[in-house]
């Protein structure tokens, strides 16, 4: 099988690409608010600790 050069490149051709500025954007706020999970977990943990103290 003969190797064909589908990509004929001129090695002397130097193409300069324009550097585009990269803007760092602040992260978007989460659409879904899961803060209630943290509060519920903290309340359950507090209840568990209280039960361990009172029943120990």
Residue, then its C-alpha position, 0 to 999 in steps of 0.5 A: x500500500x502506497x502512502x499518500x500525502x493527503x496533507x500537503x504542508x508548506x513547512x515554510x508557512x508560518x501562520x500567526x494566530x491572534x491571541x484572544x483575551x481570556x476573561x475569567x468570569x465569576x462562577x455562577x450561583x447554583x440554581x438549586x439551593x441545598x442549604x436545607x440539607x446542611x441544616x437538617x444534617x446538623x440538627x440530626x447530629x445534635x439530636x444524636x449527640x444529646x441522646x448519647x449524653x442522656x442515655x449513656 
